[in-house]
Amino acid sequence: MTMLSACATTINAERSPESLLDTIVPASLAETYETLQYAPATRAGDMLYLSGVLAIMAEGETSIEPAIERSFDEIEMILAESGADWSDVVDVTSYTTDLDAHLGPLWGIKSERVGAPYPSWTLIGVDRLYGGDGAIIETKMTAYLPEP
């Protein structure tokens, strides 16, 4: 087990203090970070950029709500690891493989989890997503976290 997978961590890139980037890797995503070589989130100054989080239906699931709930759980875990929550999010983009079928369930779960002030949110239809046939929605976002 590497130190990275032993605990949640922030990885400081080798840069000058003015351009220091912090890579946010919760412990449960350490293997993904190492194998796929992308950061779940990167902080650059006052801005936090979250990579896309997939909503993937499990085998045998007939409702998309559990997949969306799991994706929101992962988003909230990454935000928390970054010292943020939904109130810090300023911009969201979701990509969906079926705009008509997914909008209602996505917005229903969003309305339960995301309070005011509401972030900007764009929903884009695509023909497929990384993650196989069960991947139905991918959501990425930007948060504003001013230094104290």
Disulfide bonds with the S-S distance in Angstrom:
none
